[in-house]
Amino acid sequence: MPERQLDRDAVIAATQEAAALAFASWRDGAVPDAKVWEKSRDNFVSEIDMAVDALLATRLQAILPEAAWLSEETLDDPKRLDARLLWLVDPIDGTRDYVRGRSGWCVSVALVADGIPIFAVMAAPAEDKIWVAARGEGVTCNNAPLSGSTRLDFTGSRVPADELPRLDVDLVTVTKPNSIAMRMTMVACDRADLVATLRWGNEWDIAAAHLVAQEAGAVVTDALGGPILYNKRKPLDFGLICCAPGIHAAAVERLSGRAARLLAAS
C-alpha cells in the first residue's frame, strides 16, 4: 500500500521547509519582500509561489518518484491521468492574504491515490500551525488530535465569510482567511460549522484540506452534494460543502438549487 511505503516524515519536513521559505519573505501587515503580479483580475502570484512550487516538486518527487505531479504553478502534464499516485500541491493557498501581509495563507500538499487523498500536510507558518492527516488514521494540528464540528442545527451555523446573502441570514459569520483550505480546517478544528462555495474551484485548492476535514469527522462534497474525486482531466469541481455531518443534508438543501441554476447559466 502506498500509505505504508511513503516516508511521511520526509513529506512533513519538505512541507515545513517550503513553509519556511514562504514565511521568510512574508511581512506582517505589509507587502512581502518579493515580486508580485496578477495572473488575472484579483488573482495574485508572487515569485515566492514559484520558488515554493519548485522546492516542493524537487523534494516530493524525490520522496515518491512514481507519483505524478499537479500544482497551481506548474504547467499541467496530461501524463498524470495515467498515474495511480499524484502529488496535488498548492504552494501558497491564499496568495491574496500573503501579499497583503495577512496570516490566512498556507502551503498545501496532498498525495492522491486512485482519485482519493490518502496523506496530507498543510502548514500555515504565519499562524504557527501544521496539520497532518492520513486516510483512516485521523488528523492532528501541531501534533494534537482534532475532532471537528458536531453541530446538528443548521440555523446558527458558523460560516467563515465577510458577509452572507439575504437567504442565509440565519447563519453566523466568523473570521474568514483568504485560503479556502484554511477555512476548511476551521471546520476540522471546530471553529466553524460550514464552508461553502458556489463557483468552479481547482483541485489543488482543497485536496489536502479535504482529507484534514474528513479525518476530523467533517463531510466534504461538491455544491450539489456529490463526491469530489481528484486527478480528473479537467481538475475542477463546481462548488464545495465542507461541514459537520449533522448539517450536511440541510446545507445541500439550502445550496443545491442555487448551484444548479448557476451551472445551467454557465
Stockholm file with secondary structure:
# STOCKHOLM 1.0

chainA/1-266         MPERQLDRDAVIAATQEAAALAFASWRDGAVPDAKVWEKSRDNFVSEIDMAVDALLATRLQAILPEAAWLSEETLDDPKRLDARLLWLVDPIDGTRDYVRGRSGWCVSVALVADGIPIFAVMAAPAEDKIWVAARGEGVTCNNAPLSGSTRLDFTGSRVPADELPRLDVDLVTVTKPNSIAMRMTMVACDRADLVATLRWGNEWDIAAAHLVAQEAGAVVTDALGGPILYNKRKPLDFGLICCAPGIHAAAVERLSGRAARLLAAS
#=GR chainA/1-266 SS CHHHHSCHHHHHHHHHHHHHHHHHHCBTTBCCSSCEEEEETTEEEEHHHHHHHHHHHHHHHHHCTTSEEEETTSCCCGGGGGCSEEEEEEEEETHHHHHTTCSCCEEEEEEEETTEEEEEEEEEGGGTEEEEEETTTEEEETTEECCCCCCCCSTTCEEECSCCCGGGTTSEEECCCSCHHHHHHHHHTTSCSEEEEEEEEEHHHHHHHHHHHHHTTCEEECTTSCCCCSSCSSCEEEEEEEECGGGHHHHHHHHHHHHHHHHHHC
#=GC SS_cons         CHHHHSCHHHHHHHHHHHHHHHHHHCBTTBCCSSCEEEEETTEEEEHHHHHHHHHHHHHHHHHCTTSEEEETTSCCCGGGGGCSEEEEEEEEETHHHHHTTCSCCEEEEEEEETTEEEEEEEEEGGGTEEEEEETTTEEEETTEECCCCCCCCSTTCEEECSCCCGGGTTSEEECCCSCHHHHHHHHHTTSCSEEEEEEEEEHHHHHHHHHHHHHTTCEEECTTSCCCCSSCSSCEEEEEEEECGGGHHHHHHHHHHHHHHHHHHC
//
